[in-house]
C-alpha cells in the first residue's frame, strides 16, 4: 500500500529532478550563448528559446513515459474532448489574460513598442504552449497530481489535499529560478503565484478530465505577459520588471483569484471523477 508520506516525498523528488534537468539545460545555453545575467535578452532570442523549447518537449515525452510505467496514464488525458466545457469553466483565465495584457501595455512608456523579427515573435508565441505549458502540465498535473491521487484520492478531502500538495510542489520548484533571476524576492512571489495558479489548473484538469485545457490556458497566461519580451524595447522591458516589495505583493494579489476560483471548482469534483481520470 502506498503511504501518503512516501508518495509526497517521491513526487517532490521526481519533480525536482525534472526541473533541475530543465534549469541545468537553460544555464548551459546561457553559457553557450554568453547570456549569463541577460535573461531578458535570452527569452527574446530564438537562438536560445528554440533549443530550450525542444528540451522541454523531450522532458514532456519522458514524463508521459513515466505516467505509463507508474500506471497513472489515461488515453483520455490527451484526447480533444470537453474543450468547450473547459473554456467555459476557465472563463476567468481569459478575462485575466486580457486584463494583464492591457495593464502592461498601458503602463509602457510611449514609443517603447518595437517591430519584432518574425522568428522571435513566432517562437515567443509557441513556446508557452508547446514548451512550458505542455511540460509543466504533463509533469505536475499529469504525473505528480495523479501519483498523489493514487495514494489519497479515495475521499473528497484527499482529492483536495492532493491538488493543494501538487500545487505547492509546483510552486516550490520555482525557487530554482533564483539561478536565472538572481533576486530572491521576485522568485518568492513567483513561488506563491505558481502555487495559486496550480490549484486552478488542477481543478480544471479534474473537472474536464483532459490535460489540454490546463495546457492551453497555461500557455495563454504566459503569452499574455511574455509577448512583451519581443515587442518592447529591451531597455524598457528591463526597467518594467525591476524587483521590489510592491511588485512582489502586486503579483501575489493578481494570482490570488486563481486560488479562490480553483477551490470553488474543486468543490464539485467527486471521487467518481478521480476514478475516471485514474483509469489506466
C-alpha positions in Angstrom: 0.0 0.0 0.0 1.3 3.4 -0.9 1.6 5.7 2.0 0.9 9.5 1.8 4.3 10.5 3.2 6.2 8.3 0.8 4.1 9.4 -2.2 4.5 13.1 -1.4 8.3 12.7 -0.9 8.6 10.7 -4.2 6.5 13.3 -6.1 8.6 16.2 -4.9 11.9 14.4 -5.7 10.7 13.4 -9.1 9.6 16.9 -9.9 12.8 18.4 -8.6 14.8 16.1 -10.9 12.8 17.2 -13.9 13.1 20.9 -13.1 16.8 20.5 -12.3 17.3 18.9 -15.8 15.4 21.8 -17.3 17.2 24.5 -15.4 20.6 22.9 -16.0 20.0 22.9 -19.7 18.9 26.5 -19.6 22.1 27.5 -17.7 24.1 25.6 -20.2 22.5 27.5 -23.0 23.2 30.8 -21.2 26.9 29.9 -21.1 27.0 28.7 -24.7 25.4 31.9 -26.0 27.1 34.2 -23.5 23.8 35.3 -21.9 24.6 34.9 -18.2 22.9 37.8 -16.4 20.9 38.7 -19.5 17.7 36.8 -19.0 15.5 39.5 -20.7 17.7 39.2 -23.9 17.7 35.4 -23.7 13.9 34.9 -23.6 13.5 37.2 -26.6 16.2 35.4 -28.6 15.0 32.5 -30.7 18.6 31.1 -30.8 18.2 30.4 -27.1 14.5 29.8 -26.9 14.2 27.2 -29.7 16.6 24.6 -28.2 15.2 25.3 -24.7 11.6 24.6 -26.0 12.8 21.4 -27.8 14.3 20.2 -24.5 11.0 20.9 -22.7 9.3 18.7 -25.3 11.8 15.9 -24.7 11.1 16.1 -20.9 7.4 16.1 -21.6 7.8 12.8 -23.6 9.8 11.3 -20.7 7.0 12.4 -18.2 4.4 10.6 -20.4 6.6 7.5 -20.4 6.8 7.6 -16.6 3.0 8.0 -16.4 2.7 4.8 -18.3 5.3 3.0 -16.2 3.7 4.1 -13.0 0.2 3.2 -14.3 -1.3 6.6 -14.0 -1.6 7.2 -17.7 -5.1 7.5 -19.3 -5.5 7.8 -23.0 -8.3 10.4 -22.4 -5.6 12.7 -20.9 -4.7 13.7 -24.4 -8.0 13.4 -26.2 -9.6 16.6 -27.6 -12.7 16.4 -25.5 -14.7 18.7 -23.4 -12.7 21.6 -24.8 -15.8 23.9 -24.9 -16.6 22.9 -21.3 -13.1 23.6 -20.2 -13.0 27.0 -21.8 -16.3 27.8 -20.1 -15.0 26.7 -16.7 -11.8 28.6 -17.3 -13.5 31.8 -18.4 -11.8 33.7 -15.6 -8.4 32.8 -17.1 -9.4 34.6 -20.4 -10.5 37.7 -18.6 -7.4 37.8 -16.5 -5.1 37.4 -19.6 -6.9 40.3 -21.3 -6.6 42.5 -18.2 -2.9 41.6 -17.7 -2.1 42.3 -21.3 -3.9 45.7 -21.4 -2.5 46.6 -17.9 1.1 46.1 -19.0 0.5 47.7 -22.4 -0.9 50.9 -20.8 1.9 51.1 -18.3 4.6 51.2 -21.0 6.2 54.5 -22.0 5.3 56.0 -25.3 7.3 54.8 -28.4 8.5 51.7 -26.5 6.9 49.3 -28.9 9.3 47.8 -31.5 8.8 45.7 -34.6 10.0 42.2 -33.6 11.7 39.8 -36.0 9.2 37.1 -37.3 11.2 34.1 -35.9 11.4 35.7 -32.4 7.7 36.5 -32.4 6.7 33.0 -33.6 8.8 31.1 -31.0 7.8 33.5 -28.2 4.1 32.8 -29.0 4.6 29.0 -29.4 7.0 28.4 -26.5 4.4 28.9 -23.7 2.1 26.3 -25.3 4.4 23.5 -26.7 7.2 24.2 -24.2 6.5 25.5 -20.7 2.7 24.9 -20.7 2.9 21.4 -22.0 5.9 20.3 -20.0 4.7 21.7 -16.6 1.1 20.5 -17.0 2.1 16.9 -18.0 4.7 16.8 -15.2 2.7 18.3 -12.4 -1.0 17.6 -13.3 -0.5 14.5 -15.4 2.2 12.7 -13.3 2.6 14.3 -9.9 -1.1 15.0 -9.1 -2.0 11.6 -10.3 0.6 9.9 -8.1 -0.9 11.8 -5.1 -4.4 10.9 -6.1 -3.4 7.3 -6.3 -2.5 7.4 -2.6 -5.1 9.8 -1.2 -7.8 10.3 -3.9 -10.3 8.0 -2.3 -12.1 10.7 -0.4 -13.2 14.3 -1.2 -10.8 15.6 1.4 -8.0 13.5 0.0 -8.7 14.9 -3.5 -8.4 18.5 -2.3 -5.3 17.7 -0.4 -3.7 16.1 -3.4 -4.4 19.2 -5.5 -3.0 21.5 -2.9 0.1 19.4 -2.3 0.8 19.1 -6.1 0.3 22.8 -6.5 2.6 23.6 -3.6 5.3 21.3 -5.1 4.8 23.2 -8.4 5.3 26.5 -6.6 8.3 25.5 -4.5 10.1 24.2 -7.6 10.1 27.7 -9.0 12.6 28.6 -6.3 15.2 27.2 -8.8 14.6 30.3 -10.9 16.9 32.1 -8.5 19.7 30.7 -10.7 18.4 32.8 -13.6 16.7 35.8 -11.9 19.4 36.3 -9.2 16.9 38.1 -6.9 15.1 36.2 -4.1 12.1 38.5 -3.6 10.5 38.2 -7.1 11.3 34.4 -7.0 9.4 34.0 -3.7 6.5 35.9 -5.3 6.7 33.6 -8.2 6.5 30.5 -5.9 3.3 31.8 -4.4 2.0 32.8 -7.8 2.6 29.4 -9.3 1.0 27.6 -6.3 -2.2 29.6 -6.7 -2.3 29.0 -10.5 -1.6 25.3 -9.8 -4.8 24.9 -7.8 -6.8 26.4 -10.6 -5.3 24.2 -13.3 -5.6 21.1 -11.1 -9.3 21.8 -10.7 -9.8 22.3 -14.4 -8.0 19.0 -15.1 -10.2 17.0 -12.8 -13.4 18.7 -14.0 -12.6 18.2 -17.7 -10.5 15.0 -17.5 -8.2 16.3 -20.2 -4.7 17.9 -19.9 -5.3 20.0 -23.0 -7.4 22.6 -21.1 -4.7 23.4 -18.5 -2.0 23.2 -21.2 -3.8 25.7 -23.4 -4.8 28.1 -20.6 -1.4 27.9 -19.0 0.2 28.8 -22.4 -2.3 31.6 -22.9 -1.5 33.0 -19.5 2.3 33.1 -20.2 1.8 34.5 -23.7 -0.3 37.4 -22.3 2.8 38.6 -20.4 5.8 37.2 -22.2 4.8 38.6 -25.6 6.3 41.9 -24.3 9.7 40.3 -24.4 9.8 40.8 -28.1 7.5 43.7 -28.8 9.0 46.1 -26.3 12.5 47.7 -26.3 14.9 45.6 -24.2 15.9 48.6 -22.1 12.3 49.4 -21.3 11.5 45.8 -20.6 14.2 45.5 -18.1 13.1 48.7 -16.3 9.5 47.4 -16.2 10.5 44.2 -14.5 12.5 45.8 -11.7 12.0 43.9 -8.5 10.6 45.4 -5.3 8.3 44.7 -2.4 5.4 46.5 -4.1 5.9 44.5 -7.3 6.0 41.2 -5.4 2.9 42.0 -3.4 1.1 43.1 -6.6 2.0 39.8 -8.4 0.7 37.7 -5.4 -2.5 39.8 -5.3 -3.1 39.3 -9.0 -2.7 35.5 -8.6 -4.9 35.2 -5.5 -8.2 35.0 -7.5 -6.9 31.8 -9.2 -6.6 30.1 -5.8 -10.2 31.2 -4.9 -11.7 30.1 -8.3 -9.7 26.9 -8.2 -11.1 26.0 -4.7 -14.6 26.8 -5.9 -14.2 24.5 -8.9 -12.8 21.7 -6.7 -16.0 21.7 -4.6 -17.8 19.9 -7.4 -15.1 17.3 -8.0 -16.3 13.8 -7.0 -14.5 10.6 -6.1 -16.1 9.1 -9.3 -14.4 11.8 -11.4 -11.0 11.0 -10.0 -11.6 7.2 -10.6 -12.4 8.1 -14.2 -9.2 10.2 -14.6 -7.1 7.5 -13.0 -8.5 4.6 -15.2 -5.4 3.1 -16.8 
